[in-house]
Amino acid sequence: MEQILWVRDPDNPVLPVMRGTWRHSRVANCSLVLRGDTATLYYRAGIGVWWQGVVGHEAVGFATCPLSEFDGKTWRDYPFNPIFTHGAPGDFDGVGPIDPIVIEHEGTSYLFYEGVANPPEDDVPAYGIWPRAPHWVKRPGLATSRDGINFYRTQTTPLIDHSRTLALTAVMVRDGQWQALGLRELEGGVPYDQRRYAYYHYSSPDARRWRLTRDEPVLSPEPDSRSLSGGRWLYEDGWYYLVYGGTSMRDYPDHFGLARSRDLVNWEKHPEPVFRRGEAGQWDDGGIWVGDVAHVGETYYLWYEGRGAGRSRSEEYAPGGYSQIGLATLGADRFAQIKRGFQ
């Protein structure tokens, strides 16, 4: 069977870092919303790098494009970015929000995000520089807005107060019930560098009170997923398609897979990757995360966070690398071929 991969845009990265702005150090994961005649791309960016001795923070902003001019890569930044920033130093999102996903429902915009906490003050090296990236504590958060711009936290504590649940992703409203896939550790009490992750199914009556519907994962991307990138879904022809990243290498996904489901619980995986990190020397030759996919016109668009490897392609967050947002595309005929590849 022919392997079909999304094709990188020659103008990548389409949302690059911008020195001296809130996008100074990295530009990362994004979420597309089609609202009227406008496409809105919410995305995360940050400044500061903890392990280089600069206290870092994350934030969420957005960019827009008229649908009449849509090409997936030409965006106009909102002039007052960022629109949603970090919590208080001791809050679960004291470093800031990452992996944003925005869902519109009954006149309200719901911003689900992964809140990153500051490390304990006693753990900060006396000289202020970490020998490698700290072990972040991450928990799911939620903010809402009536205009898609001014977002307010629904609470200053995690949306799900469970130590193994990192984030809610692929969120949707189905038959009047909120549903989501949650990124969750497979086992508790495991050392950071040995943790494994999978997708679990959650439901909620109101987007605020979530429950785990079953104890077993509904999708395990790899037998030994020591890293799991938050996925995004596309609904088409009665199927939910999920782009996911998983790898046995510590937090450095090198490819995206594609899975599909009719009920969000029973998933089947495509046998081949649908996208890979860049070749050595390219801007995204380190890791790739959070593929957001959309079907607009005759094209399937895939936005993703890509990170340069820096000094090593096999070292987690090696010095010299940083994240930016890239775009890859696929024609409708080629995506139809991928669909036929499910067994």
SULFEN-V122604 format. One record per pair of residues at least 4 apart in sequence whose ideal C-beta (glycine too) atoms are under 7 Angstrom apart, sorted by the first residue. I is the first residue (numbers start at 1). GAP is how many residues later the second one is. D is the distance in whole Angstrom. If there is no record, write none. Layout:
[[I/GAP/D] [I/GAP/D]]
This chain:
[[1/340/6] [3/269/5] [4/270/7] [4/330/6] [4/333/6] [4/334/5] [5/269/6] [5/270/6] [5/271/7] [6/268/6] [6/269/5] [6/296/5] [6/322/4] [6/323/7] [6/324/5] [7/321/6] [7/322/6] [7/323/7] [8/4/6] [8/318/7] [8/320/5] [9/5/6] [9/64/6] [9/318/4] [9/319/7] [9/320/7] [11/62/6] [12/271/7] [12/314/4] [12/315/6] [13/270/6] [13/293/7] [13/311/4] [13/312/6] [13/313/5] [14/59/4] [14/311/6] [14/312/6] [14/313/5] [15/12/5] [15/28/6] [15/60/7] [15/309/7] [15/310/4] [16/11/6] [16/308/5] [17/6/5] [17/7/7] [17/8/7] [17/9/6] [17/10/6] [17/305/6] [17/307/6] [18/5/4] [18/6/7] [19/5/6] [20/4/6] [22/23/6] [22/25/6] [22/37/6] [22/39/7] [22/59/6] [22/60/5] [23/4/5] [23/22/4] [24/23/4] [25/21/5] [25/22/5] [25/23/6] [25/24/6] [25/31/7] [25/297/6] [26/19/6] [26/20/5] [26/296/5] [26/297/4] [27/16/7] [27/18/5] [27/296/6] [27/297/5] [27/298/5] [28/16/5] [28/17/7] [28/70/7] [28/277/4] [28/295/5] [28/297/7] [29/14/7] [29/15/5] [29/69/7] [29/70/5] [29/71/7] [29/260/6] [29/261/4] [29/276/5] [30/11/5] [30/12/6] [30/13/4] [30/262/5] [30/273/5] [30/295/6] [31/11/5] [31/69/5] [31/70/5] [31/71/5] [31/261/6] [32/7/7] [32/9/5] [32/260/6] [32/262/5] [33/7/5] [33/9/7] [33/69/5] [33/71/6] [34/5/6] [35/5/6] [35/113/7] [37/29/6] [37/30/5] [37/31/7] [38/26/5] [38/28/6] [38/29/6] [39/25/7] [39/26/5] [39/28/6] [39/31/5] [40/22/5] [40/24/5] [40/108/7] [41/21/6] [41/22/5] [41/34/6] [42/18/6] [42/20/5] [42/58/5] [42/60/5] [43/18/7] [43/19/7] [43/282/6] [44/14/6] [44/16/5] [44/53/7] [44/54/5] [44/56/6] [45/14/6] [45/16/7] [46/10/6] [46/11/6] [46/12/4] [46/13/7] [46/50/7] [47/9/7] [47/10/6] [48/6/4] [48/7/5] [48/8/3] [48/9/6] [49/5/5] [49/7/6] [50/5/7] [50/6/5] [50/80/6] [50/84/6] [51/78/7] [51/79/4] [51/81/6] [51/82/5] [51/83/7] [52/77/6] [53/75/4] [53/76/4] [56/39/7] [57/28/7] [57/29/5] [57/38/6] [57/39/5] [58/28/6] [58/37/6] [58/38/3] [58/39/6] [58/40/5] [58/58/6] [59/23/4] [59/25/6] [59/26/4] [59/27/7] [59/37/6] [60/22/6] [60/23/6] [60/24/4] [60/37/5] [60/40/5] [60/51/7] [60/53/7] [61/16/7] [61/17/6] [61/20/3] [61/21/4] [61/22/6] [62/16/5] [62/21/7] [63/12/4] [63/13/6] [63/14/5] [63/15/7] [64/11/7] [64/12/6] [65/4/6] [65/5/6] [65/9/6] [65/10/6] [65/11/7] [69/5/7] [70/226/6] [72/229/4] [72/255/5] [72/257/7] [73/254/5] [77/4/6] [78/5/7] [83/66/6] [83/68/6] [84/13/6] [84/27/7] [84/59/6] [84/67/5] [85/11/6] [86/7/6] [86/8/6] [86/9/6] [86/10/4] [87/4/3] [87/6/4] [87/7/5] [87/69/6] [88/6/6] [89/5/5] [89/29/6] [90/4/6] [91/65/5] [92/23/5] [92/25/5] [92/47/5] [92/49/7] [92/65/6] [92/66/5] [93/4/6] [93/22/3] [93/23/6] [93/24/7] [93/48/5] [94/23/5] [94/24/4] [95/21/4] [95/22/6] [95/23/6] [96/20/6] [97/16/4] [97/17/7] [97/18/6] [97/44/6] [98/15/7] [98/16/5] [98/18/6] [99/14/6] [99/15/4] [99/68/6] [99/70/7] [99/131/5] [99/191/6] [100/11/6] [100/13/5] [101/11/5] [101/68/6] [101/70/6] [101/131/7] [102/7/6] [102/8/7] [102/9/5] [103/7/5] [103/68/5] [103/69/7] [104/5/6] [105/5/6] [105/68/5] [107/39/7] [108/36/6] [108/38/6] [109/35/7] [109/36/4] [109/39/5] [110/32/7] [110/34/6] [110/97/6] [111/31/7] [111/32/4] [111/34/7] [111/40/5] [112/28/7] [112/30/6] [112/56/5] [112/59/5] [113/28/5] [114/24/5] [114/26/6] [114/52/6] [114/53/4] [115/23/7] [115/24/5] [115/26/4] [115/43/7] [116/20/5] [116/22/5] [117/20/4] [119/4/5] [119/5/7] [119/15/5] [125/4/6] [125/5/6] [130/4/6] [133/183/7] [133/184/5] [135/57/5] [138/28/5] [138/29/7] [139/19/4] [139/27/7] [140/18/6] [140/19/4] [140/20/5] [140/25/6] [140/27/5] [140/28/5] [141/12/7] [141/17/7] [141/18/6] [142/12/5] [142/17/5] [142/65/7] [142/66/7] [143/8/4] [143/9/6] [143/10/5] [143/11/7] [144/7/7] [144/8/6] [144/10/6] [145/4/6] [145/5/5] [145/6/4] [154/54/6] [157/4/7] [159/9/7] [159/51/7] [160/5/5] [160/50/5] [163/25/7] [164/20/5] [164/21/4] [164/24/6] [165/17/5] [165/19/5] [166/17/4] [166/18/7] [167/15/7] [167/16/5] [167/63/6] [168/12/4] [168/14/5] [168/34/6] [169/11/7] [169/12/6] [169/14/6] [169/61/4] [169/62/6] [170/10/6] [170/11/4] [170/61/5] [170/62/6] [170/63/4] [170/72/6] [171/9/4] [172/7/6] [172/61/7] [173/5/6] [174/5/5] [177/26/6] [177/28/7] [178/25/6] [178/26/4] [178/29/5] [179/24/5] [179/85/5] [180/22/5] [181/18/4] [181/20/6] [181/50/7] [182/17/7] [182/18/5] [182/20/5] [183/14/6] [183/16/7] [183/45/6] [183/47/6] [184/13/7] [184/14/6] [184/16/5] [185/10/5] [185/12/6] [186/10/5] [186/11/7] [186/12/6] [190/4/5] [190/5/5] [193/57/6] [195/31/7] [196/28/6] [196/29/6] [196/30/6] [197/28/5] [197/31/4] [198/19/4] [198/21/7] [198/22/4] [198/27/6] [199/18/6] [199/19/6] [199/20/4] [200/12/6] [200/17/5] [200/18/6] [201/12/5] [201/13/6] [201/17/5] [201/63/6] [201/64/5] [202/8/5] [202/9/7] [202/10/6] [202/11/7] [203/8/6] [203/10/5] [204/4/7] [204/5/6] [204/6/4] [205/4/7] [218/47/5] [218/49/6] [219/40/6] [219/48/4] [220/5/6] [221/4/5] [221/7/7] [221/23/5] [221/25/3] [221/36/6] [222/24/4] [222/25/6] [222/26/6] [224/24/4] [225/21/4] [226/22/6] [226/23/7] [226/24/5] [227/19/7] [227/20/5] [227/22/7] [227/23/6] [227/24/4] [227/25/6] [227/26/6] [228/18/5] [229/15/6] [229/16/3] [229/24/5] [229/60/4] [229/61/5] [230/60/5] [231/11/5] [231/12/6] [231/13/4] [231/60/7] [232/11/6] [232/59/6] [232/60/4] [232/61/6] [233/7/5] [233/8/6] [233/9/5] [234/7/5] [234/59/5] [234/60/7] [234/61/6] [235/5/5] [236/5/7] [236/59/7] [238/24/6] [239/21/5] [239/23/6] [240/20/6] [240/21/5] [240/24/6] [241/17/6] [241/19/5] [242/17/5] [243/13/5] [243/15/6] [243/48/4] [243/50/5] [243/59/7] [244/12/7] [244/13/5] [244/15/6] [245/8/3] [245/11/5] [245/43/6] [245/44/6] [245/46/7] [246/7/6] [246/11/7] [247/5/6] [247/6/5] [247/7/6] [249/5/7] [249/65/7] [250/66/5] [251/65/5] [252/34/7] [252/35/4] [252/64/6] [253/34/5] [253/35/6] [253/36/6] [254/22/6] [254/23/5] [254/33/7] [255/18/4] [255/20/7] [255/21/5] [255/22/7] [256/17/6] [256/18/6] [256/19/4] [256/32/7] [256/35/5] [257/12/6] [257/13/6] [257/16/6] [257/17/7] [258/12/4] [258/16/5] [258/80/7] [259/8/5] [259/9/7] [259/10/5] [259/11/7] [260/7/7] [260/8/6] [260/82/6] [261/4/7] [261/5/6] [261/6/4] [268/74/6] [270/4/7] [270/68/7] [270/71/6] [270/72/6] [271/70/7] [271/72/6] [272/69/7] [274/64/6] [275/16/7] [275/27/7] [275/53/6] [277/7/6] [277/8/6] [277/9/7] [277/10/6] [277/11/5] [278/4/3] [278/5/7] [278/6/4] [278/7/4] [278/28/7] [279/6/6] [280/5/5] [280/33/6] [281/4/6] [283/23/7] [283/25/6] [283/41/7] [284/4/6] [284/22/3] [284/23/7] [284/24/7] [284/42/6] [285/23/6] [285/24/5] [285/28/6] [286/21/4] [286/22/5] [286/23/4] [286/24/7] [286/27/6] [286/35/5] [287/20/5] [288/16/5] [288/17/7] [288/18/5] [289/15/7] [289/16/4] [290/14/6] [290/15/5] [291/11/5] [291/13/5] [292/11/5] [293/7/6] [293/8/7] [293/9/5] [294/7/5] [295/5/5] [296/5/6] [298/33/7] [298/34/5] [299/30/5] [299/32/6] [300/29/7] [300/30/4] [300/32/7] [300/35/5] [301/26/7] [301/28/6] [302/26/5] [303/22/6] [303/24/6] [304/22/6] [305/18/5] [305/20/6] [306/17/7] [306/18/6] [306/20/5] [307/14/5] [307/15/7] [307/16/4] [308/13/4] [308/14/6] [309/4/4] [309/9/6] [309/12/5] [310/8/4] [310/9/5] [310/10/3] [310/11/3] [311/4/7] [311/7/5] [311/8/6] [311/9/5] [312/6/5] [330/4/5] [330/5/5] [332/4/6] [333/4/7] [334/4/7] [335/4/7] [336/4/7] [337/4/7]]
